[in-house]
Amino acid sequence: MYPYFCAMKKVGILGGGQLGRMLLQEAANFPVETWVMENDPECPAAHLCQHFVVGNIRSYDDVYRFGKNCDALTIEIESVNVEALEQLEKEGVTIIPKPAALRIIKNKIRQKEFYQQHQLPTAAFRTVENRSALQDCLDFLPAAMKLGEGGYDGKGVQILEKAEDISLGFDAPSVLEKKVTIDKEIAIIVAINAKGETALYPPVEMIFDPYLNLLDYQVAPADILQKILWRAEAIAITLAKAFQSPGLFAIELFVDRNGDVLINETAPRVHNSGHHTIEANTCSQYEMMWRLLLDLPLGNTAALLPASLVNLIGEKGHSGPVVYTGLEEVLKMDETFIHLYGKKETRPGRKMGHVTILGRDRLDLTRKAQQVKRLLKVESN
């Protein structure tokens, strides 16, 4: 029994983008008073919360003052002030994920070292302090260079194929990850509560835009062999438990040409790879996050139907007030669900929404995803 279920909790979200927006859309079903802090009063989540605070999520003072008003806090982006969260945790505020886990995950160098320390499979890597240090790593190329901090949505990643590419590298602490011959890229979201109980969402297969290095569309469940599924699930559970923190962990994995499974990156929050769960799964990732924040039983992660998802990305050459072309045609498609994020301005490569498609046949899902990509464009006036 949960006798405290009717007690209203104050829960704060650090960040007001589309992830915060979708969390708030689900919050209406729970006894929660919602607070959001973001520096943009016109952000996607601003009008859906009960209390909006203008503030800098990277500022110790702003995060601390905001968190003092809350019973629990979560994030929708990793680049928050961890020191403030650590102090709030000491003072009794529930922080999900725990600041110790967030400190590891928000830095890609620490992430890779964490995988290595826990003997979890990941691509070979080296760490470099600056661009000049790449001269000592020529024997390690080809490799992907990833900024230690500050990268997101494909930004902060540079592929270095040969010595001549060094000038493209980042002049900041980074991880240099040996290039892997990838067969598939998949993601598994793991929910883990304060008791250590876990629930796994079925893996999704992700197809990336090779130019933007950004998720283009995905299909769930991933088309992988049973033995690869078992291996991926075992790795995901082991990793999530190693963080010793309740939360949602979106674990991105490579399946190489030999069938080996390697950890790519982890996100300690609701994630793009789980957007489809709103329509396609019994308990969405957003409902699951509220269950974690309110200390309620984990939800059922079972898929209701296979699904594909298309990211709606700002078109190249378009910046300014957003215009969606082809919207009516996509709205006429069966078992197709459009989510627009409420961003007033578009720019090339900016995430502006997504479309989820349900079906029973993988081929049909892929066909419809391509149809949505052709029809629905994010442009500007």
Buried (B, 14 or more C-beta within 10 A) or exposed (E): EEEEEEEEBBBBBBBBBBBBBBBBBBBEEBEBBBBBBBBEEEBBBBBBBEBBBEBBBBBBEBBBBBBEBBBBBBBBBBBBBBEBBBBBBEEEBBBBBBBBBBBBBBBBBBBBBBBEEEEBBBBBBBBBEEBEBBEEBEEBBEBBBBBBBBBEBBEBBBBBEEEEBBEEBBEBBBBBBBBBEBBBBBBBBBBBBEEEEBBBBBBBBBBBBEEBBBBBBBBBBBEBEEEBBEBBBEBBBBBBBBBEBBBBBBBBBBBBEEEEBBBBBBBBBBBBBBBBBBBBBEBBBBBBBBBBBBBBEBBEBEBEBBBBBBBBBBBEEBBEEBBBEBBEEBEEBEBBBBBBBBBEEBBBBBBBBBBBBBBEEBEBBBBBBEBBBEBBBBBBE
